[in-house]
Amino acid sequence: MEMDQSRRQMELNKHHQMMEEAAEEEEEATLDWRGRPSDPSKHGGMRAASFLLGLQAFEIMGIAAVGNNLITYVINEMHFSLSKSANTVTNFVGTIFILALLGGFLSDSYLGCFWTILIFGFLELSGFILLSVQAHLPQLKPPKCDMMHPGVDEPCIEAKGFKALIFLVALYLVALGSGCVKPNMIAHGADQFNTNSPKQAKRLSSYFNAAYFAFSLGELFALTVLVWVQTHSGMDVGFGVSAAAMAMGLISLVSGTFYYRNKRPRGSIFTPIAQVFVAAIRKRNLDLPSNTQILHGSQDNVPNNKSNGGNLLHTERFRFLDKACIKTQDQAKATESPWRLCTVTQVEQVKTLISVIPIFACTIVFNTILAQLQTFSVQQGSSMDTHLTSSFTIPPASLQSIPYLLLILLVPLYDRLFVPFARRLTGHESGISPLLRIGLGLFLATFSMIAAALMEKKRRDAAVRSGHVLSIFWITPQFLIFGLSEMFTAVGLIEFFYKQSLKGMQAFLTAITYCSYSFGFYFSSVLVSLVNNVTSSGNGGGWLRDNDLNKDRLDLFYWLLAVLSFLNFLNYLFWSKWFSYNPSTISSLVSQNNKEVNCEEGLMMASNPNNMMIKRVGGNDNYHSMP
């Protein structure tokens, strides 16, 4: 018994040594600004990441001030209808986040994070400047009129032709720039931490919380100061301030040049993925071997394998892809094309990519709810009493600052108090697992729509029956609840994707999380049109047909979203239970949390590649499903 325990201890110590060697190898794989191997005493860490946190705060400050008040500008200045204005905003925001895929691809494949941020940051800046010019010059806008009370003889003229073209070019320059910048800000900041080092891994978790704090700070400033500037000094001045904020963000980025750890681009990230599918299809008629160790590039057959950081263990999921690793007699004698023969690690990376898709899909409805808070809820606030005092009014778009004001206080408390406490209970470096964090946010989002539906019913009844206008503060609960849910889901999703075992694809994986926003906003546009068509009658319009919320039934639309949100949460519970990490990732986590796991339990988890139904042991996290 003592000999077995001693042997296991020796194996675990060997594993720890391999993780330390992996940390050194990762440090050598990153470069400084001159292209030399980075020095951990000079490059990376929270000092380097702080410059990127500054960029994130300034960038979100500029884009949030435009996006969150854009519907007011489009209605009052461009003279679009309410439903068209809402769709313009959701399409704009959706485009930002779908273009994040382009930014992630260019960064991981060719440019690297730093140069991608710098190039597309200047494109975003130029879009802000063009928006400011378009908003300032009367000849680039339709004649002024009151969209809420248009004249019978002189109806409001919608912006078309060249005027609409200038507006859309400026808007989508901002979308292109912001979309490509966003995933790389997060990924480049996370790249400053060596994930093979236990201490650095814990700091990485703190970085994700700090990134959300910077995001909240930028949102708060945008939704208070910048929206107030837009309301009282004009949208042209407001857009100009957004341009100035973006310029400050780029200055913050460049200021940290000497301190960054930069990861090398690895060429097209899609080519290895395509090779797996092509090779598997070509060998679809072959039988899989009963012994998986003979598959090409199996972990046990890789010479000088120092760690699990670069090589992944074989798993039983999606076994049809394993045929890409079958080595035929002809291939055993000569070097085979990668389009015909792939390694186990290459196949396992594709399996991981497929496995995260359901988790990603479960956040789409969540972001559809976010779309309502940036469109209909702002218009909802416009039809309420916005007076804080007899002389001071609150811009409706500033309502969205309420949750961020609270989160600026909560996020540091979460990181400094809750995470260390939860870490002692679970042994997880982040306190609670990203999957659990995502689930908590999805659950809370349902109550945001319930609060929105109840408050809109109360507001509409008061306006229709007695002509009474409620205070704008009646709709603050829906913003507050969603802000809390976003703190869990948004940060949990980014952390979940970044920590997947897909080397060289961190920026692209981060971009996938932003794609959830895109699909959510696009789904919002489809849902609005669908609801209008389904609820239309012969004598009147649908729930959201008119520009007058007192005639529309926004409360029923909110109830529909509440039902969809709850069903989506139940769907997430299933997929989070189904999801499993690669055992190589589990092995790394065991090493990072070795104080919480005894030797026997750690070795059981690290050496059990085919048993993915691993439950929580020794205080460690549940690696198969939500703990």
VODREN-338609 format. One record per residue (C-alpha): residue number from 1; x, y, z. Coordinates in steps of 0.05 Angstrom, whole numbers, plus 5000, padded with zeros to 4 digits. Example, Ala and Ser with C-alpha at 12.3 -4.5 7.8 and 13.67 -1.06 7.14 Angstrom:
% VODREN-338609
> num,xx,yy,zz
> 1,5246,4910,5156
> 2,5273,4979,5143
END
This chain:
% VODREN-338609
> num,xx,yy,zz
> 1,5000,5000,5000
> 2,5056,5048,5018
> 3,5092,5030,4954
> 4,5030,5045,4913
> 5,5021,5111,4948
> 6,5095,5128,4937
> 7,5089,5110,4863
> 8,5028,5153,4854
> 9,5062,5211,4890
> 10,5122,5204,4843
> 11,5076,5205,4782
> 12,5039,5266,4807
> 13,5105,5302,4821
> 14,5127,5284,4751
> 15,5062,5313,4725
> 16,5074,5378,4764
> 17,5144,5382,4735
> 18,5116,5374,4665
> 19,5067,5431,4677
> 20,5124,5476,4700
> 21,5163,5457,4637
> 22,5100,5474,4596
> 23,5097,5542,4630
> 24,5169,5555,4609
> 25,5155,5531,4538
> 26,5094,5578,4533
> 27,5138,5636,4556
> 28,5187,5620,4500
> 29,5130,5616,4450
> 30,5109,5688,4464
> 31,5147,5748,4437
> 32,5162,5819,4459
> 33,5152,5879,4413
> 34,5218,5865,4378
> 35,5201,5793,4362
> 36,5246,5763,4415
> 37,5224,5712,4467
> 38,5187,5747,4523
> 39,5217,5755,4592
> 40,5167,5739,4649
> 41,5201,5792,4693
> 42,5189,5846,4641
> 43,5130,5825,4599
> 44,5059,5804,4613
> 45,5021,5802,4678
> 46,4969,5850,4704
> 47,5014,5910,4689
> 48,5011,5896,4615
> 49,4938,5876,4618
> 50,4920,5943,4651
> 51,4935,5980,4586
> 52,4885,5936,4551
> 53,4834,5947,4606
> 54,4842,6021,4592
> 55,4829,6009,4519
> 56,4767,5968,4535
> 57,4739,6022,4580
> 58,4749,6077,4528
> 59,4725,6034,4470
> 60,4661,6013,4504
> 61,4651,6084,4526
> 62,4650,6108,4454
> 63,4609,6051,4424
> 64,4558,6048,4481
> 65,4543,6122,4476
> 66,4526,6111,4402
> 67,4490,6045,4406
> 68,4448,6057,4468
> 69,4420,6123,4444
> 70,4421,6108,4370
> 71,4347,6093,4366
> 72,4331,6164,4390
> 73,4376,6193,4336
> 74,4348,6148,4281
> 75,4276,6166,4299
> 76,4285,6241,4311
> 77,4338,6258,4259
> 78,4333,6203,4205
> 79,4257,6199,4214
> 80,4252,6123,4212
> 81,4190,6089,4241
> 82,4195,6056,4309
> 83,4200,5985,4284
> 84,4249,6004,4229
> 85,4291,6043,4279
> 86,4292,5984,4327
> 87,4314,5939,4270
> 88,4367,5989,4248
> 89,4397,5988,4318
> 90,4393,5913,4327
> 91,4423,5901,4258
> 92,4480,5949,4273
> 93,4496,5917,4340
> 94,4487,5847,4309
> 95,4536,5865,4254
> 96,4588,5888,4305
> 97,4587,5821,4339
> 98,4585,5778,4277
> 99,4646,5815,4251
> 100,4682,5794,4314
> 101,4693,5728,4278
> 102,4733,5765,4225
> 103,4775,5799,4278
> 104,4789,5734,4314
> 105,4807,5698,4249
> 106,4854,5752,4225
> 107,4887,5757,4293
> 108,4899,5682,4304
> 109,4918,5668,4232
> 110,4958,5727,4205
> 111,4962,5793,4243
> 112,4965,5778,4318
> 113,4922,5813,4370
> 114,4961,5878,4375
> 115,4961,5896,4301
> 116,4889,5874,4291
> 117,4868,5921,4347
> 118,4909,5979,4321
> 119,4886,5974,4248
> 120,4812,5965,4261
> 121,4814,6013,4319
> 122,4831,6068,4270
> 123,4773,6046,4225
> 124,4726,6052,4284
> 125,4753,6121,4300
> 126,4741,6144,4228
> 127,4669,6119,4233
> 128,4657,6160,4295
> 129,4685,6222,4261
> 130,4641,6212,4200
> 131,4579,6203,4244
> 132,4595,6268,4279
> 133,4602,6304,4212
> 134,4537,6275,4186
> 135,4500,6295,4249
> 136,4529,6366,4246
> 137,4514,6384,4174
> 138,4440,6398,4158
> 139,4449,6381,4085
> 140,4465,6309,4104
> 141,4399,6300,4143
> 142,4325,6306,4125
> 143,4287,6370,4145
> 144,4271,6374,4219
> 145,4202,6353,4245
> 146,4168,6323,4306
> 147,4162,6248,4294
> 148,4113,6241,4352
> 149,4066,6295,4323
> 150,4079,6300,4248
> 151,4041,6353,4210
> 152,3984,6332,4164
> 153,4005,6378,4107
> 154,4080,6368,4117
> 155,4094,6296,4140
> 156,4163,6277,4165
> 157,4209,6257,4108
> 158,4251,6195,4119
> 159,4325,6199,4103
> 160,4339,6165,4036
> 161,4390,6165,3980
> 162,4456,6199,3993
> 163,4437,6221,4063
> 164,4420,6150,4084
> 165,4483,6124,4050
> 166,4529,6171,4089
> 167,4495,6150,4154
> 168,4500,6076,4139
> 169,4573,6080,4116
> 170,4592,6116,4180
> 171,4552,6068,4222
> 172,4581,6006,4191
> 173,4653,6033,4193
> 174,4642,6036,4268
> 175,4613,5965,4266
> 176,4672,5937,4227
> 177,4723,5969,4272
> 178,4689,5953,4338
> 179,4673,5882,4316
> 180,4745,5866,4300
> 181,4773,5902,4361
> 182,4727,5871,4415
> 183,4750,5798,4417
> 184,4823,5818,4411
> 185,4820,5865,4471
> 186,4798,5808,4515
> 187,4843,5756,4484
> 188,4906,5800,4483
> 189,4894,5817,4556
> 190,4886,5743,4574
> 191,4949,5726,4534
> 192,4989,5766,4585
> 193,4979,5709,4634
> 194,5014,5641,4629
> 195,4957,5591,4638
> 196,5006,5534,4654
> 197,5027,5570,4718
> 198,4978,5559,4777
> 199,4990,5630,4803
> 200,4980,5660,4734
> 201,4917,5619,4723
> 202,4885,5650,4785
> 203,4905,5719,4762
> 204,4874,5704,4694
> 205,4808,5693,4730
> 206,4816,5760,4764
> 207,4832,5792,4697
> 208,4765,5769,4668
> 209,4729,5802,4727
> 210,4772,5865,4719
> 211,4754,5866,4645
> 212,4680,5867,4663
> 213,4694,5922,4714
> 214,4727,5963,4659
> 215,4668,5948,4613
> 216,4619,5971,4668
> 217,4659,6034,4681
> 218,4658,6052,4607
> 219,4584,6037,4600
> 220,4567,6079,4662
> 221,4605,6139,4636
> 222,4574,6131,4567
> 223,4503,6124,4592
> 224,4508,6184,4639
> 225,4557,6236,4616
> 226,4560,6221,4541
> 227,4485,6210,4534
> 228,4473,6275,4572
> 229,4520,6310,4524
> 230,4482,6281,4464
> 231,4415,6303,4493
> 232,4435,6374,4513
> 233,4491,6392,4465
> 234,4469,6353,4404
> 235,4485,6286,4374
> 236,4542,6316,4333
> 237,4579,6335,4396
> 238,4562,6268,4427
> 239,4590,6229,4368
> 240,4652,6274,4371
> 241,4663,6256,4444
> 242,4657,6182,4425
> 243,4712,6194,4374
> 244,4755,6226,4428
> 245,4743,6167,4475
> 246,4765,6118,4420
> 247,4828,6159,4408
> 248,4845,6155,4482
> 249,4835,6080,4479
> 250,4885,6073,4422
> 251,4935,6116,4461
> 252,4927,6068,4520
> 253,4939,6009,4474
> 254,5003,6037,4444
> 255,5029,6059,4513
> 256,5035,5986,4534
> 257,5074,5963,4473
> 258,5139,5950,4511
> 259,5104,5906,4563
> 260,5062,5859,4521
> 261,5071,5784,4511
> 262,5051,5772,4439
> 263,5030,5704,4412
> 264,5053,5685,4342
> 265,4998,5679,4289
> 266,4994,5606,4267
> 267,4968,5611,4196
> 268,4897,5595,4176
> 269,4861,5567,4236
> 270,4807,5536,4191
> 271,4855,5492,4151
> 272,4869,5440,4207
> 273,4794,5437,4220
> 274,4778,5425,4147
> 275,4832,5372,4143
> 276,4799,5331,4198
> 277,4731,5330,4162
> 278,4762,5315,4094
> 279,4805,5258,4121
> 280,4747,5229,4161
> 281,4702,5230,4100
> 282,4755,5198,4056
> 283,4762,5141,4107
> 284,4688,5135,4123
> 285,4686,5062,4101
> 286,4744,5040,4147
> 287,4732,5007,4214
> 288,4758,5040,4277
> 289,4811,5000,4314
> 290,4791,4972,4382
> 291,4857,4998,4411
> 292,4857,5074,4405
> 293,4931,5078,4423
> 294,4949,5059,4351
> 295,4914,5121,4323
> 296,4963,5169,4290
> 297,4991,5218,4340
> 298,4961,5185,4401
> 299,4986,5214,4466
> 300,5027,5153,4484
> 301,5060,5153,4416
> 302,5084,5225,4417
> 303,5159,5228,4434
> 304,5185,5277,4486
> 305,5115,5294,4507
> 306,5128,5342,4565
> 307,5058,5364,4579
> 308,4986,5361,4560
> 309,4988,5433,4540
> 310,5001,5418,4467
> 311,4973,5348,4460
> 312,4904,5323,4477
> 313,4882,5255,4500
> 314,4834,5214,4459
> 315,4760,5215,4479
> 316,4700,5172,4458
> 317,4656,5230,4434
> 318,4643,5240,4359
> 319,4680,5176,4342
> 320,4667,5183,4268
> 321,4721,5237,4267
> 322,4772,5187,4294
> 323,4775,5156,4225
> 324,4818,5215,4204
> 325,4872,5186,4249
> 326,4872,5115,4220
> 327,4939,5100,4188
> 328,4934,5052,4128
> 329,4989,5006,4105
> 330,5010,5055,4050
> 331,5011,5113,4099
> 332,5054,5074,4148
> 333,5111,5072,4098
> 334,5113,5145,4077
> 335,5095,5214,4101
> 336,5021,5225,4085
> 337,4986,5289,4066
> 338,4951,5323,4126
> 339,4887,5321,4084
> 340,4889,5245,4089
> 341,4919,5233,4158
> 342,4909,5275,4220
> 343,4934,5270,4292
> 344,4892,5254,4353
> 345,4904,5324,4380
> 346,4880,5355,4316
> 347,4816,5313,4318
> 348,4804,5327,4391
> 349,4808,5401,4379
> 350,4753,5395,4327
> 351,4712,5353,4376
> 352,4720,5408,4428
> 353,4698,5460,4378
> 354,4635,5420,4362
> 355,4621,5408,4436
> 356,4618,5482,4455
> 357,4567,5500,4401
> 358,4506,5481,4443
> 359,4532,5523,4502
> 360,4541,5581,4454
> 361,4471,5572,4425
> 362,4439,5574,4493
> 363,4461,5647,4502
> 364,4426,5673,4439
> 365,4358,5684,4473
> 366,4396,5718,4530
> 367,4423,5770,4482
> 368,4355,5778,4449
> 369,4332,5804,4517
> 370,4391,5851,4517
> 371,4368,5878,4450
> 372,4301,5898,4480
> 373,4335,5938,4536
> 374,4373,5978,4483
> 375,4312,5991,4439
> 376,4241,5984,4464
> 377,4259,5997,4537
> 378,4292,6062,4517
> 379,4230,6082,4478
> 380,4189,6059,4538
> 381,4227,6109,4581
> 382,4214,6164,4530
> 383,4139,6158,4543
> 384,4148,6166,4619
> 385,4162,6225,4665
> 386,4237,6236,4660
> 387,4241,6291,4712
> 388,4288,6279,4770
> 389,4274,6350,4795
> 390,4232,6406,4766
> 391,4290,6429,4724
> 392,4332,6366,4713
> 393,4310,6309,4667
> 394,4341,6240,4657
> 395,4355,6219,4585
> 396,4318,6152,4574
> 397,4381,6119,4548
> 398,4415,6134,4615
> 399,4369,6083,4648
> 400,4418,6030,4627
> 401,4471,6061,4672
> 402,4433,6037,4734
> 403,4458,5965,4733
> 404,4529,5987,4716
> 405,4530,6035,4775
> 406,4514,5975,4820
> 407,4562,5929,4784
> 408,4621,5976,4794
> 409,4611,5961,4868
> 410,4593,5888,4861
> 411,4648,5863,4814
> 412,4706,5881,4860
> 413,4669,5849,4918
> 414,4655,5787,4876
> 415,4729,5780,4857
> 416,4759,5797,4925
> 417,4709,5765,4973
> 418,4665,5714,4938
> 419,4717,5682,4892
> 420,4768,5666,4948
> 421,4712,5639,4992
> 422,4683,5596,4937
> 423,4753,5573,4916
> 424,4764,5543,4985
> 425,4698,5505,4979
> 426,4704,5481,4906
> 427,4778,5482,4892
> 428,4763,5517,4827
> 429,4810,5574,4808
> 430,4751,5619,4790
> 431,4710,5602,4852
> 432,4653,5572,4812
> 433,4659,5541,4743
> 434,4644,5582,4681
> 435,4586,5534,4665
> 436,4553,5548,4732
> 437,4564,5622,4724
> 438,4531,5622,4656
> 439,4472,5583,4683
> 440,4460,5632,4740
> 441,4458,5689,4690
> 442,4409,5654,4644
> 443,4363,5640,4702
> 444,4362,5712,4725
> 445,4349,5739,4655
> 446,4278,5710,4657
> 447,4260,5754,4717
> 448,4285,5815,4679
> 449,4231,5804,4626
> 450,4178,5788,4679
> 451,4194,5855,4713
> 452,4192,5890,4645
> 453,4124,5860,4627
> 454,4093,5879,4695
> 455,4119,5950,4692
> 456,4097,5962,4620
> 457,4027,5937,4636
> 458,4025,5985,4695
> 459,4052,6043,4653
> 460,4004,6031,4595
> 461,3942,6023,4638
> 462,3958,6088,4675
> 463,3968,6126,4610
> 464,3907,6098,4573
> 465,3856,6098,4630
> 466,3874,6161,4668
> 467,3925,6197,4626
> 468,3974,6191,4683
> 469,4048,6188,4665
> 470,4090,6145,4711
> 471,4160,6163,4733
> 472,4216,6133,4692
> 473,4244,6099,4754
> 474,4188,6047,4750
> 475,4226,6010,4696
> 476,4293,6007,4732
> 477,4283,5936,4760
> 478,4287,5905,4690
> 479,4354,5938,4678
> 480,4380,5922,4747
> 481,4362,5847,4744
> 482,4391,5840,4674
> 483,4455,5874,4695
> 484,4465,5822,4749
> 485,4451,5766,4700
> 486,4500,5795,4650
> 487,4555,5796,4703
> 488,4548,5721,4709
> 489,4533,5700,4637
> 490,4577,5747,4597
> 491,4640,5738,4638
> 492,4627,5663,4647
> 493,4620,5653,4573
> 494,4684,5689,4555
> 495,4723,5651,4609
> 496,4692,5585,4586
> 497,4712,5594,4513
> 498,4781,5623,4526
> 499,4801,5564,4571
> 500,4782,5510,4520
> 501,4839,5466,4497
> 502,4846,5498,4429
> 503,4916,5527,4424
> 504,4925,5586,4377
> 505,4850,5600,4372
> 506,4838,5641,4434
> 507,4819,5705,4397
> 508,4772,5667,4351
> 509,4740,5631,4409
> 510,4730,5697,4445
> 511,4699,5723,4380
> 512,4649,5665,4382
> 513,4623,5692,4448
> 514,4609,5759,4415
> 515,4574,5722,4359
> 516,4521,5703,4410
> 517,4506,5778,4416
> 518,4500,5782,4341
> 519,4452,5724,4333
> 520,4413,5750,4393
> 521,4403,5818,4361
> 522,4388,5789,4292
> 523,4337,5742,4325
> 524,4306,5803,4358
> 525,4294,5835,4290
> 526,4264,5771,4263
> 527,4221,5762,4325
> 528,4194,5834,4322
> 529,4173,5824,4249
> 530,4145,5755,4263
> 531,4105,5779,4323
> 532,4077,5837,4283
> 533,4055,5791,4226
> 534,4025,5738,4272
> 535,3987,5788,4316
> 536,3963,5832,4260
> 537,3888,5834,4248
> 538,3846,5861,4191
> 539,3828,5925,4228
> 540,3893,5941,4263
> 541,3967,5928,4269
> 542,4006,5879,4311
> 543,4034,5885,4381
> 544,4091,5929,4359
> 545,4063,5961,4296
> 546,4052,6033,4317
> 547,4101,6087,4340
> 548,4056,6099,4400
> 549,4070,6050,4457
> 550,4002,6066,4487
> 551,3971,6032,4426
> 552,4022,5976,4422
> 553,4024,5915,4468
> 554,4097,5916,4489
> 555,4078,5881,4554
> 556,4054,5819,4517
> 557,4119,5818,4477
> 558,4158,5820,4542
> 559,4118,5761,4569
> 560,4134,5722,4506
> 561,4208,5735,4518
> 562,4202,5713,4591
> 563,4173,5646,4568
> 564,4228,5638,4515
> 565,4281,5655,4567
> 566,4257,5603,4616
> 567,4253,5549,4563
> 568,4323,5568,4541
> 569,4348,5560,4613
> 570,4319,5489,4616
> 571,4353,5474,4549
> 572,4419,5499,4577
> 573,4413,5453,4637
> 574,4412,5394,4590
> 575,4471,5415,4548
> 576,4514,5436,4607
> 577,4503,5366,4635
> 578,4522,5336,4568
> 579,4586,5377,4559
> 580,4652,5345,4579
> 581,4723,5372,4581
> 582,4781,5337,4548
> 583,4819,5296,4602
> 584,4883,5334,4585
> 585,4848,5398,4608
> 586,4824,5362,4671
> 587,4896,5341,4684
> 588,4919,5413,4679
> 589,4864,5436,4726
> 590,4884,5382,4776
> 591,4955,5407,4775
> 592,4933,5479,4787
> 593,4889,5458,4845
> 594,4934,5403,4874
> 595,4925,5430,4945
> 596,4852,5412,4941
> 597,4860,5343,4910
> 598,4897,5285,4941
> 599,4947,5245,4901
> 600,4902,5185,4887
> 601,4843,5227,4863
> 602,4887,5271,4820
> 603,4918,5212,4785
> 604,4851,5180,4774
> 605,4826,5242,4738
> 606,4890,5254,4699
> 607,4897,5183,4675
> 608,4825,5167,4657
> 609,4819,5191,4585
> 610,4760,5149,4564
> 611,4715,5160,4625
> 612,4685,5228,4614
> 613,4631,5219,4669
> 614,4679,5247,4722
> 615,4644,5273,4784
> 616,4668,5322,4836
> 617,4720,5290,4882
> 618,4763,5317,4938
> 619,4733,5387,4934
> 620,4751,5393,4860
> 621,4702,5419,4808
> 622,4653,5376,4770
> 623,4689,5370,4703
> 624,4632,5336,4666
> 625,4574,5383,4682
> 626,4550,5442,4722
> 627,4570,5430,4795
END
